[in-house]
Amino acid sequence: MKTTLKIIAWALSSFILIVLIAIAVSIWWVFTPEKITPLVQKQLQTMLTCETRFDRVELTFFSTFPEFTLHLHGFSMVQPVEGAPSDTLVRASAACATVDVMEFFNNDALVVRDVLLQDALILAYVDSAGNANYQIMPPSDELPDTSAFELPVSRLGIEKVELENARIRYFDVPMKLKADLKNVKARMTVEGVKDLFSGKLNLQTGSVALEYDSIAYLHEVPLRISTSYSFEMNRFILQLSDAELLLNELPLTLGVRIENNSSTGNMLLDIAFGSDGKLPVKPLLAMVPEYYSDYLEGISLDGMASLQGRLRGTVNEHSLPHFTLSAELEKSSFAYKGMPVELREMSGKADIDFDLNNEKNWHIKIKDFDAQTLNSHIRGGGKVDDLTGDMRFDLIADGDLNLADAETLLPEDLKIDLKGSAQGALKLKFRLSEIMEFQFDKILASGRFKISNFFLA
């Protein structure tokens, strides 16, 4: 009995295999590259408003059964917009599309589920009037006529998009924004209907550059990101949640909400980020845009830090967002060119506030500061402002001071022998220039100290 069942099973399996082979051969015979290429071209012309080009189309069936895959070799999408660096929206050595076979045969419809672009260049451009070269879908009969656009995923039923060895370039003239991602490998799942989509995105690139208003904020640094996303097309709202980011090998967390209001021309930003644990300070400072590097000139800072930051507000021709950053240092060192002493074993918290509309409002609040310098120990906090000018300090400190350390702060031609120790609290108000130029008579200081073993000669 078992032998009989085994023979029947083998016979059925062989029959099914023969049928599949016959179907595959029939499909290949009917849909040769010469026959299927014009069919696909005709379908794309009905679905897209842009011009599509490809050298030839090939079909595979077995690896994607019960769906089949179209391979478009030498694929490109052309959508001219005046001012764009190129009239090509997408160019790829190959575009692979997994197609619903039942829809294709029963309804003569090309319903694409998965898309893979290999060796691709994607160039997205928005001109000064807000016209985008990626507006490639024809008007929908189901939706009212609005200024909104549709992405291809809204019509083609795309569930997954993958990129292999791609380059993505983005130009937004109204927002003065440019982005360039090279050597991109990405996988994005897509769920949703009509104008609202969500899914998961995993992307890595060997080089990302980001420029806003002619200022390079990122310059060819590696990036990896894994995140959930949602995109509401009619209101152009993009959200990233629970994002894990590896930027220049630094682990960060990220949350993003971007809304582009086409009626007002405003872009609303809310970008929150944080470090995943303690990070080394030097690589963080190396990522400060070159445009702002003058503010760090002469500063040497090393150690470990944790960060929490937020960029929030409106972006338009007259307004920029507000940037805040909370940093906590530990086991750090600090030196400034021209200052005779160095701070070591430094720890503390700093709240940095940058109103990008007015540099005069920039300031730093310092809390729980603790450091050693030479043979002294200092604790305290305070506020520093006028960050882009002659910085102003308003500090409250206490400590255990070795009076001999004060000799390093005095002019070289003032020779004294100072010994002893002091414990107490001190309030200080001064400008950076007053310290650098030894203008001690301009420094406002008050406090009370207990001095012991004092000697002066």
C-alpha positions as CSV (number, residue, x, y, z in Angstrom):
1,M,0.0,0.0,0.0
2,K,2.8,2.4,0.9
3,T,4.6,1.6,-2.3
4,T,1.4,2.3,-4.3
5,L,0.9,5.7,-2.5
6,K,4.5,6.6,-3.2
7,I,4.2,5.7,-6.9
8,I,1.0,7.9,-7.1
9,A,2.7,10.7,-5.3
10,W,5.7,10.6,-7.7
11,A,3.3,10.4,-10.6
12,L,1.4,13.5,-9.5
13,S,4.6,15.4,-8.7
14,S,5.9,14.5,-12.2
15,F,2.7,15.6,-13.8
16,I,2.6,18.9,-12.0
17,L,6.3,19.5,-12.9
18,I,5.6,18.8,-16.5
19,V,2.6,21.1,-16.5
20,L,4.7,23.9,-14.9
21,I,7.4,23.4,-17.5
22,A,4.8,23.5,-20.3
23,I,3.4,26.7,-18.9
24,A,6.8,28.3,-18.6
25,V,7.8,27.2,-22.1
26,S,4.5,28.5,-23.4
27,I,4.9,31.8,-21.7
28,W,8.4,32.1,-22.9
29,W,7.3,31.2,-26.5
30,V,4.5,33.7,-26.4
31,F,6.3,36.4,-24.5
32,T,9.7,36.5,-26.1
33,P,11.6,39.8,-25.6
34,E,10.6,40.9,-29.1
35,K,6.9,40.3,-28.3
36,I,6.7,41.5,-24.7
37,T,8.7,44.7,-25.0
38,P,6.1,46.7,-27.0
39,L,3.4,45.3,-24.6
40,V,5.1,46.6,-21.6
41,Q,5.9,49.9,-23.3
42,K,2.2,50.4,-24.1
43,Q,1.2,49.6,-20.5
44,L,3.7,52.1,-19.0
45,Q,2.5,54.8,-21.4
46,T,-1.0,54.5,-20.0
47,M,0.1,54.5,-16.4
48,L,2.7,57.2,-16.4
49,T,2.9,60.7,-17.9
50,C,6.7,60.7,-18.2
51,E,8.6,59.1,-21.1
52,T,9.9,55.6,-20.3
53,R,12.8,54.0,-22.2
54,F,14.4,50.6,-22.1
55,D,16.4,48.4,-24.5
56,R,14.5,45.1,-24.0
57,V,12.3,43.2,-21.7
58,E,12.8,39.7,-20.4
59,L,10.5,37.5,-18.4
60,T,11.2,35.0,-15.6
61,F,8.6,32.7,-14.0
62,F,10.0,29.9,-11.9
63,S,11.8,31.9,-9.2
64,T,8.8,34.0,-8.5
65,F,5.9,31.5,-9.1
66,P,2.9,32.2,-9.0
67,E,4.0,35.7,-10.1
68,F,6.5,36.5,-12.8
69,T,9.2,39.1,-13.1
70,L,9.8,41.5,-15.9
71,H,13.4,42.6,-16.4
72,L,13.7,45.9,-18.1
73,H,17.3,46.3,-19.3
74,G,18.7,49.8,-19.9
75,F,15.7,51.4,-18.2
76,S,15.1,55.2,-17.8
77,M,12.3,57.6,-17.0
78,V,12.5,61.1,-18.6
79,Q,10.6,64.0,-17.2
80,P,12.0,67.4,-18.3
81,V,11.6,70.3,-15.8
82,E,13.3,73.6,-16.7
83,G,16.3,74.3,-14.5
84,A,16.9,70.6,-13.5
85,P,20.5,69.3,-13.9
86,S,19.1,66.6,-16.2
87,D,15.8,65.6,-17.9
88,T,16.2,62.1,-16.6
89,L,14.3,61.2,-13.4
90,V,15.5,57.5,-13.2
91,R,18.2,55.6,-15.1
92,A,19.1,52.1,-14.2
93,S,21.1,49.2,-15.8
94,A,18.1,47.0,-15.0
95,A,14.7,47.5,-13.4
96,C,13.0,44.3,-12.2
97,A,9.2,44.3,-11.5
98,T,7.4,41.4,-10.0
99,V,3.9,41.3,-11.7
100,D,0.6,39.7,-10.6
101,V,0.2,37.0,-13.2
102,M,-3.6,36.6,-12.7
103,E,-4.3,40.3,-13.2
104,F,-2.1,40.3,-16.3
105,F,-3.9,37.4,-17.9
106,N,-7.5,37.9,-16.7
107,N,-7.7,41.7,-16.8
108,D,-4.9,42.7,-19.1
109,A,-3.5,44.8,-16.2
110,L,0.1,45.3,-15.2
111,V,-0.1,45.2,-11.4
112,V,3.4,45.5,-10.0
113,R,4.1,44.2,-6.5
114,D,7.9,44.5,-6.1
115,V,10.4,46.8,-7.8
116,L,14.2,46.4,-7.9
117,L,16.5,49.0,-9.4
118,Q,20.1,48.1,-10.1
119,D,23.0,50.5,-10.7
120,A,20.5,53.3,-10.7
121,L,20.6,57.1,-10.7
122,I,17.6,58.8,-9.2
123,L,17.4,62.6,-9.7
124,A,14.5,64.4,-8.0
125,Y,14.0,68.1,-8.7
126,V,11.6,70.8,-7.5
127,D,11.7,74.1,-9.3
128,S,11.0,77.6,-7.9
129,A,7.3,77.3,-8.7
130,G,7.0,74.0,-6.9
131,N,6.8,71.8,-10.0
132,A,8.5,68.4,-9.4
133,N,9.9,66.1,-12.0
134,Y,8.5,63.1,-10.0
135,Q,4.9,64.1,-10.6
136,I,4.5,61.3,-13.1
137,M,1.0,59.9,-12.5
138,P,-2.0,61.0,-14.7
139,P,-4.9,62.6,-12.9
140,S,-7.2,60.2,-11.1
141,D,-10.9,60.0,-12.0
142,E,-11.6,59.0,-8.4
143,L,-10.0,62.0,-6.7
144,P,-10.9,65.7,-6.9
145,D,-8.6,67.9,-9.0
146,T,-6.1,69.3,-6.5
147,S,-2.6,70.5,-6.6
148,A,-1.5,67.3,-5.0
149,F,0.6,64.7,-6.8
150,E,0.7,61.0,-6.6
151,L,3.6,58.6,-6.3
152,P,3.7,55.5,-8.5
153,V,3.0,53.3,-5.5
154,S,-0.5,54.7,-5.3
155,R,-1.6,53.2,-8.6
156,L,0.7,50.2,-9.3
157,G,0.1,48.3,-6.0
158,I,3.8,48.3,-5.2
159,E,4.5,46.6,-1.9
160,K,8.3,46.6,-1.8
161,V,11.0,48.7,-3.4
162,E,14.7,47.8,-3.4
163,L,17.8,49.6,-4.6
164,E,21.2,48.1,-5.4
165,N,24.2,50.4,-6.0
166,A,22.1,53.5,-6.5
167,R,22.8,57.2,-6.4
168,I,20.0,59.5,-5.2
169,R,20.2,63.3,-5.9
170,Y,17.6,65.7,-4.6
171,F,17.3,69.4,-5.5
172,D,14.6,71.6,-3.9
173,V,14.9,75.2,-5.2
174,P,12.2,76.8,-3.0
175,M,13.7,75.2,0.1
176,K,17.3,75.8,-0.9
177,L,18.0,72.2,-0.2
178,K,20.3,69.7,-1.9
179,A,21.1,66.1,-1.0
180,D,23.4,63.5,-2.6
181,L,23.5,59.9,-1.6
182,K,26.0,57.5,-3.2
183,N,26.4,53.7,-3.2
184,V,22.9,53.3,-1.8
185,K,21.5,49.9,-0.9
186,A,17.9,50.1,0.3
187,R,14.8,48.1,1.0
188,M,11.4,49.8,1.6
189,T,8.1,48.1,2.2
190,V,4.9,49.9,1.3
191,E,1.4,49.7,2.8
192,G,-1.6,51.9,2.4
193,V,-4.2,53.3,0.1
194,K,-4.7,56.5,-1.9
195,D,-2.6,59.3,-0.5
196,L,-1.4,57.7,2.8
197,F,1.5,55.2,2.9
198,S,3.5,53.6,5.6
199,G,6.1,50.9,6.0
200,K,9.6,50.1,7.0
201,L,12.8,51.5,5.5
202,N,16.3,50.1,5.7
203,L,19.0,52.1,3.9
204,Q,22.7,52.3,3.9
205,T,25.0,54.6,1.9
206,G,28.7,55.0,1.7
207,S,28.4,58.8,1.3
208,V,25.7,61.3,2.1
209,A,26.0,65.1,1.5
210,L,23.4,67.6,2.7
211,E,23.4,71.3,1.8
212,Y,20.9,73.9,2.9
213,D,21.1,77.6,1.8
214,S,24.6,76.9,0.4
215,I,25.8,75.6,3.8
216,A,27.1,72.0,3.7
217,Y,25.8,70.3,6.9
218,L,27.0,66.9,5.9
219,H,29.9,66.2,3.6
220,E,30.3,62.7,2.3
221,V,29.8,60.7,5.5
222,P,28.5,57.1,5.7
223,L,25.0,56.6,6.8
224,R,22.8,53.7,7.9
225,I,19.2,54.0,8.9
226,S,16.4,51.6,9.9
227,T,13.0,53.2,10.6
228,S,9.3,53.0,10.4
229,Y,7.8,55.8,8.1
230,S,4.6,57.3,6.9
231,F,3.9,59.7,4.1
232,E,0.8,61.6,3.5
233,M,1.0,62.9,-0.1
234,N,-1.7,65.4,-0.4
235,R,-0.4,67.3,2.6
236,F,3.2,66.2,2.0
237,I,3.8,65.1,5.6
238,L,6.7,62.7,6.1
239,Q,7.3,61.1,9.5
240,L,10.0,58.8,10.7
241,S,9.6,57.0,14.0
242,D,11.7,54.7,16.1
243,A,14.6,55.4,13.8
244,E,18.0,53.9,14.5
245,L,20.8,55.8,12.8
246,L,24.5,55.2,12.3
247,L,26.0,58.4,11.1
248,N,29.7,58.5,10.4
249,E,29.8,55.3,12.6
250,L,28.1,57.2,15.5
251,P,24.9,55.5,16.8
252,L,21.9,57.8,17.1
253,T,18.2,57.7,17.6
254,L,15.9,59.9,15.4
255,G,12.4,61.1,15.1
256,V,11.2,63.3,12.2
257,R,8.1,65.1,11.1
258,I,8.3,67.3,8.0
259,E,5.4,69.1,6.5
260,N,5.6,71.1,3.2
261,N,2.7,73.5,3.0
262,S,2.2,74.2,-0.7
263,S,-0.3,77.0,0.0
264,T,2.0,79.1,2.2
265,G,5.4,77.9,0.9
266,N,6.4,77.0,4.5
267,M,8.2,73.9,5.6
268,L,7.4,72.8,9.1
269,L,10.2,70.8,10.8
270,D,10.3,68.8,14.0
271,I,13.5,66.7,14.1
272,A,14.5,65.1,17.4
273,F,17.7,63.1,17.8
274,G,19.8,61.6,20.6
275,S,22.9,59.6,21.1
276,D,22.7,55.9,21.8
277,G,24.7,55.9,25.0
278,K,28.0,57.8,25.4
279,L,29.8,58.9,22.3
280,P,33.4,60.1,21.7
281,V,33.6,63.8,21.5
282,K,36.2,64.3,18.8
283,P,34.2,62.5,16.0
284,L,31.1,64.6,17.0
285,L,33.1,67.8,16.7
286,A,34.4,66.7,13.3
287,M,30.9,66.7,12.0
288,V,30.3,70.4,12.8
289,P,29.7,72.1,9.4
290,E,32.7,74.0,8.0
291,Y,30.6,77.2,7.9
292,Y,30.5,77.1,11.7
293,S,34.0,75.8,12.3
294,D,35.3,79.3,13.2
295,Y,33.3,79.1,16.4
296,L,35.5,76.1,17.4
297,E,38.8,77.6,16.3
298,G,41.4,77.2,19.1
299,I,39.3,74.8,21.1
300,S,40.5,71.3,22.0
301,L,37.9,69.1,23.5
302,D,38.1,65.4,24.1
303,G,36.2,62.8,26.2
304,M,32.8,61.1,26.1
305,A,29.4,62.8,25.8
306,S,25.7,61.9,25.5
307,L,23.4,64.2,23.4
308,Q,19.8,65.1,23.0
309,G,18.8,67.6,20.4
310,R,15.9,69.1,18.6
311,L,15.4,71.2,15.4
312,R,11.9,72.6,15.4
313,G,10.1,75.5,13.6
314,T,9.2,77.0,10.3
315,V,11.5,77.3,7.2
316,N,10.8,79.9,4.6
317,E,12.6,82.9,3.0
318,H,12.2,84.8,6.3
319,S,12.4,82.2,9.0
320,L,14.6,79.4,10.3
321,P,13.9,76.8,13.0
322,H,15.1,76.8,16.6
323,F,17.9,74.4,17.6
324,T,18.4,73.1,21.1
325,L,21.0,70.6,22.3
326,S,21.6,69.1,25.7
327,A,25.0,67.5,26.2
328,E,26.4,65.7,29.2
329,L,30.2,65.3,29.4
330,E,32.2,62.9,31.4
331,K,36.0,62.1,31.7
332,S,36.7,65.0,29.3
333,S,39.4,67.5,28.8
334,F,39.3,71.1,27.5
335,A,41.9,73.5,26.3
336,Y,41.7,76.9,24.5
337,K,44.5,78.4,22.5
338,G,46.0,81.2,24.5
339,M,44.6,80.0,27.9
340,P,47.5,79.0,30.1
341,V,45.6,76.2,31.9
342,E,43.8,73.0,30.7
343,L,40.7,71.4,32.3
344,R,40.9,67.7,32.9
345,E,38.6,65.0,34.4
346,M,35.8,67.3,33.4
347,S,32.2,66.5,33.7
348,G,28.9,68.4,33.5
349,K,25.8,69.3,31.6
350,A,25.3,72.0,29.0
351,D,22.0,73.2,27.5
352,I,22.7,75.0,24.2
353,D,20.1,77.2,22.6
354,F,20.5,78.4,19.0
355,D,17.8,80.7,17.6
356,L,18.8,80.5,13.9
357,N,17.0,83.7,13.2
358,N,19.1,85.8,15.6
359,E,22.6,84.9,16.6
360,K,22.5,87.4,19.5
361,N,20.2,85.1,21.3
362,W,22.5,82.1,21.3
363,H,23.5,81.0,24.7
364,I,24.8,78.1,26.8
365,K,23.7,77.1,30.3
366,I,26.1,75.0,32.4
367,K,25.1,72.8,35.3
368,D,26.9,70.3,37.6
369,F,30.3,71.4,36.3
370,D,33.3,69.6,37.8
371,A,36.9,69.7,36.7
372,Q,40.5,69.7,37.8
373,T,43.2,72.0,36.5
374,L,46.8,71.8,37.6
375,N,46.5,71.2,41.3
376,S,43.1,72.7,41.8
377,H,39.5,71.3,41.8
378,I,36.6,73.5,40.5
379,R,32.8,73.0,40.6
380,G,30.0,75.2,39.5
381,G,27.7,76.4,36.7
382,G,26.5,79.5,35.0
383,K,25.6,81.0,31.6
384,V,27.6,81.9,28.5
385,D,26.2,84.2,25.8
386,D,27.3,86.4,23.0
387,L,28.7,83.2,21.5
388,T,29.5,84.7,18.1
389,G,31.3,87.8,19.5
390,D,33.3,88.4,22.6
391,M,31.8,85.7,24.8
392,R,30.3,86.8,28.1
393,F,30.5,84.6,31.2
394,D,28.3,84.7,34.2
395,L,29.5,82.0,36.5
396,I,29.1,80.7,40.0
397,A,31.9,78.4,41.2
398,D,33.3,76.8,44.3
399,G,36.4,74.8,44.7
400,D,39.6,73.8,46.4
401,L,42.3,76.0,44.9
402,N,46.1,75.7,45.0
403,L,47.2,79.3,45.0
404,A,50.4,78.5,43.2
405,D,48.2,77.7,40.1
406,A,47.4,81.4,39.9
407,E,50.9,82.2,38.8
408,T,50.1,80.8,35.3
409,L,47.4,83.4,34.9
410,L,49.7,86.3,35.5
411,P,51.7,88.2,32.9
412,E,55.2,86.8,32.3
413,D,56.9,90.0,33.5
414,L,55.1,89.8,36.9
415,K,57.4,87.5,38.9
416,I,55.9,86.4,42.2
417,D,56.1,83.4,44.5
418,L,52.6,82.5,45.7
419,K,51.8,79.5,47.9
420,G,48.9,78.3,49.9
421,S,45.4,76.9,49.5
422,A,41.9,78.4,49.4
423,Q,38.4,76.9,49.8
424,G,35.3,78.8,49.1
425,A,32.7,80.1,46.5
426,L,33.1,82.8,43.9
427,K,30.8,84.7,41.5
428,L,32.4,85.9,38.3
429,K,31.3,88.1,35.4
430,F,33.7,88.7,32.5
431,R,34.3,88.7,28.8
432,L,36.6,86.3,27.1
433,S,38.9,89.1,25.9
434,E,39.4,90.3,29.5
435,I,40.9,86.9,30.4
436,M,42.9,86.6,27.2
437,E,44.4,90.1,27.5
438,F,44.9,89.9,31.3
439,Q,42.5,92.8,32.0
440,F,41.7,91.6,35.5
441,D,40.6,95.1,36.6
442,K,37.5,94.7,34.3
443,I,36.5,91.3,35.8
444,L,33.6,91.4,38.4
445,A,34.3,89.0,41.2
446,S,32.8,88.4,44.6
447,G,33.1,85.6,47.0
448,R,34.4,84.3,50.3
449,F,37.4,82.0,50.8
450,K,39.1,80.3,53.6
451,I,42.9,80.7,53.0
452,S,45.5,78.6,54.7
453,N,49.3,78.3,54.5
454,F,49.5,81.6,52.6
455,F,52.8,82.8,51.4
456,L,53.6,85.7,48.9
457,A,57.0,87.0,47.8
